[in-house]
């Protein structure tokens, strides 16, 4: 069983594994999410018959989600339903006024942060913070929308006084990755964890025995399965915003949390570095 699923609600387990599900598993997942009452009040035979699959297929899917079997999943789903009766996601409608859209977007972002907090492994996060603190050099990698997050990480971490780097161009990122050493750390950001560019970076830094931290949305992605320390985000897709776009607020918040932990650990050294940055840019203000 994937340890990253321990203690997670059923809908979150499904979302974490969705990118690696087979067609039959996707059908089962959709059925569970759309008809939880039928799961809670039904039997494994009824579910299998309605979806035209074998009982064993349903059972194996329950096991893959981290449950002992169908009955264990039923109990968990019933408990979650009773404790989350009011937790319904508000979809944006075409007739919503601008203030309503504003409120719904904010509520959606809050939910993304709350869900992400549920899936982050405390021990992995601590390992990430400790690894960054001990690193000779910290480098951020990301492509497309993830590059914006990588640059934001650089913008934050440069205030620590530690050696930090990030590049925009894909070739420069690969070249820079080739120069990292064993006591450096590479922070790789990719929502899907399947981008060829980010996996090329991962291969390159691993050849140099560089410590790797991955920030991604899927527990079974090539990136999350291969980095030393995986950190997960959780977000939902809507009609007006893709899942990858929605995940950005969670990715930024993970980097914020790592940065603050680093500054706390650096203590006086971090304060002095921050003061230097403030002094250097104060003349840019009118």
C-alpha positions in Angstrom: 0.0 0.0 0.0 1.1 3.5 -0.8 1.9 5.1 2.6 1.1 8.5 1.3 -2.6 7.5 1.3 -2.6 6.7 5.1 -5.4 8.6 6.9 -6.6 10.4 3.7 -10.3 10.8 2.9 -11.5 8.6 0.0 -12.0 11.4 -2.5 -8.4 12.6 -1.9 -7.0 9.1 -2.3 -8.8 8.9 -5.7 -7.5 12.2 -6.8 -3.9 11.3 -5.9 -4.0 8.1 -7.9 -6.2 9.3 -10.8 -3.3 9.8 -13.3 -2.3 6.1 -13.1 -5.8 4.5 -13.1 -6.9 2.1 -15.8 -10.2 2.7 -17.7 -12.0 0.3 -15.3 -10.6 2.0 -12.3 -11.7 5.4 -13.6 -15.2 4.0 -14.0 -15.1 2.8 -10.4 -13.7 6.1 -9.1 -16.4 8.1 -10.9 -19.1 5.8 -9.6 -17.8 6.2 -6.0 -17.6 10.0 -6.2 -21.0 10.4 -7.9 -22.9 7.8 -6.0 -21.5 7.5 -2.5 -24.9 6.4 -1.1 -24.9 3.4 -3.4 -21.5 2.4 -2.0 -22.6 2.9 1.6 -25.9 1.1 1.3 -24.9 -1.5 -1.4 -22.8 -4.6 -1.6 -19.7 -5.4 -3.6 -21.8 -7.7 -5.9 -24.3 -4.8 -6.7 -21.5 -2.4 -7.5 -19.8 -4.9 -9.7 -23.0 -5.8 -11.5 -23.9 -2.2 -12.1 -20.5 -1.4 -13.6 -20.3 -4.7 -15.4 -17.0 -5.7 -13.8 -15.9 -8.7 -11.6 -16.2 -8.6 -7.8 -12.5 -9.1 -7.7 -11.9 -5.9 -9.7 -13.9 -3.9 -7.2 -12.0 -5.6 -4.3 -8.6 -4.9 -5.9 -9.5 -1.2 -6.4 -10.4 -0.9 -2.7 -7.1 -2.4 -1.8 -5.3 0.0 -4.2 -7.0 2.9 -2.5 -5.4 1.7 0.8 -8.4 -0.1 2.4 -8.6 -3.7 3.6 -11.5 -4.4 1.3 -14.9 -3.2 0.2 -16.4 -3.2 3.7 -13.5 -1.1 5.1 -14.0 1.4 2.3 -17.8 1.6 3.0 -17.2 2.3 6.7 -14.7 5.0 5.9 -17.0 6.6 3.3 -20.0 6.6 5.7 -17.9 8.3 8.4 -16.6 11.0 6.0 -20.1 11.7 4.7 -21.4 12.3 8.2 -18.6 14.7 9.0 -18.6 16.7 5.8 -22.3 17.3 5.1 -21.7 21.0 4.6 -18.5 20.8 2.6 -19.9 21.2 -0.9 -17.8 22.8 -3.6 -19.6 25.8 -5.2 -19.2 25.7 -9.0 -19.1 29.0 -10.9 -22.2 29.6 -13.0 -22.4 31.8 -16.1 -25.0 34.0 -14.3 -22.9 34.7 -11.2 -22.2 38.3 -10.6 -18.6 39.5 -10.3 -18.6 39.6 -6.5 -20.0 36.0 -6.3 -17.2 34.8 -8.7 -14.7 36.6 -6.5 -16.0 34.8 -3.4 -16.1 31.4 -5.0 -12.6 31.7 -6.3 -11.3 32.6 -2.9 -13.3 29.8 -1.3 -11.9 27.4 -3.9 -8.3 28.5 -3.2 -8.9 28.1 0.6 -10.2 24.5 -0.1 -7.1 23.7 -2.2 -4.9 24.8 0.7 -6.9 22.8 3.2 -6.9 19.7 1.0 -3.1 20.0 0.4 -2.5 20.3 4.1 -4.2 16.9 4.5 -2.0 15.1 2.0 1.4 16.6 3.1 3.4 14.0 5.0 4.9 15.8 8.1 8.0 13.6 8.1 8.7 14.3 4.4 8.2 18.0 4.9 10.6 18.0 7.8 13.2 16.1 5.8 12.8 18.6 3.0 13.4 21.6 5.3 16.4 19.9 6.9 17.9 19.0 3.5 17.6 22.5 2.3 19.2 23.9 5.4 22.2 21.7 5.0 22.6 22.2 1.2 25.6 24.0 -0.3 23.4 25.2 -3.1 19.6 25.3 -3.6 18.3 25.2 -7.2 14.7 25.4 -8.4 13.4 23.8 -11.6 10.1 24.0 -13.4 8.7 24.4 -16.9 5.7 26.3 -18.3 3.5 27.4 -15.4 5.7 25.6 -13.0 8.7 27.8 -14.0 6.8 30.8 -12.5 6.6 28.9 -9.2 10.3 28.0 -9.4 11.1 31.7 -9.9 9.0 32.6 -7.0 10.9 30.1 -4.9 14.1 31.8 -6.0 12.6 35.2 -5.1 11.9 34.0 -1.6 15.0 31.9 -0.8 17.5 34.5 -2.0 16.6 36.4 1.1 18.1 33.6 3.2 21.7 34.5 2.3 22.2 30.9 1.1 23.3 30.1 -2.5 20.2 29.9 -4.6 19.5 29.7 -8.3 16.8 29.3 -10.9 16.7 29.6 -14.7 14.0 30.4 -17.2 15.3 28.8 -20.4 15.0 25.0 -20.7 18.5 24.5 -22.0 20.0 26.7 -19.3 18.0 24.7 -16.6 19.5 21.5 -18.0 23.0 23.0 -18.2 22.7 24.3 -14.6 21.4 20.9 -13.4 24.5 19.2 -14.8 26.8 21.3 -12.6 25.1 20.5 -9.3 27.0 18.4 -6.8 26.4 15.8 -4.1 25.8 18.3 -1.3 23.4 20.4 -3.3 19.6 20.2 -3.5 17.3 20.4 -6.5 13.7 21.4 -6.0 11.6 20.1 -9.0 8.1 21.4 -9.5 5.6 19.8 -11.9 1.9 19.4 -11.3 1.6 16.1 -13.3 5.1 14.9 -12.5 5.2 13.6 -16.1 6.8 16.4 -18.0 9.7 15.1 -20.1 11.7 18.3 -19.4 11.4 17.9 -15.6 12.3 14.2 -15.8 15.4 15.0 -17.9 16.4 17.4 -15.1 15.8 14.6 -12.5 17.9 12.2 -14.5 20.7 14.7 -14.8 20.9 15.6 -11.1 20.6 12.0 -10.0 23.7 11.2 -12.0 25.5 13.6 -9.7 23.9 12.2 -6.5 22.1 15.5 -5.9 19.4 15.5 -3.2 16.0 15.9 -4.8 12.7 17.4 -3.6 9.6 17.1 -5.8 6.4 19.2 -5.6 3.7 17.5 -7.6 0.0 16.6 -7.6 0.2 12.8 -8.1 1.6 10.1 -5.8 2.2 7.7 -8.6 3.8 10.0 -11.1 7.4 9.3 -12.4 8.6 12.4 -10.6 7.1 11.6 -7.2 8.3 7.9 -7.4 11.9 8.9 -8.2 12.7 12.0 -6.0 14.2 11.6 -2.6 11.5 13.6 -0.9 8.0 14.0 -2.5 5.6 16.8 -1.4 2.1 16.7 -2.7 -0.5 19.3 -3.6 -4.2 18.6 -4.1 -6.5 20.7 -6.3 -9.7 20.2 -8.4 -10.4 21.2 -12.0 -13.4 23.5 -12.7 -15.0 24.7 -15.9 -12.9 27.9 -15.9 -9.6 26.7 -14.4 -7.6 23.6 -14.9 -6.4 21.5 -12.0 -2.8 22.5 -12.8 -3.7 26.2 -12.5 -5.5 25.6 -9.3 -2.5 23.8 -7.8 -0.3 26.9 -8.0 -1.6 28.4 -4.8 -0.7 25.2 -2.9 2.7 25.0 -4.6 3.5 28.6 -3.6 2.3 27.9 0.0 4.6 24.9 0.3 7.5 27.0 -0.7 6.4 29.7 1.7 6.4 27.2 4.5 9.8 25.8 3.6 11.2 29.4 3.4 9.8 30.4 6.8 11.1 27.2 8.4 14.5 27.9 6.9 14.5 31.5 8.3 13.6 30.2 11.7 16.4 27.7 11.7 18.9 30.3 10.4 17.8 32.6 13.2 20.2 35.7 13.5 22.0 34.8 10.3 18.7 34.8 8.4 17.6 38.1 10.0 20.9 39.8 8.9 20.5 38.5 5.4 17.0 39.7 5.2 18.1 43.2 6.4 20.7 43.3 3.7 18.1 42.6 1.0 15.8 45.3 2.4 18.6 47.8 2.5 19.7 47.0 -1.1 16.2 47.5 -2.6 15.0 50.4 -0.4 16.4 53.0 -2.8 14.2 51.6 -5.5 11.2 52.9 -3.6 10.0 56.5 -4.0 
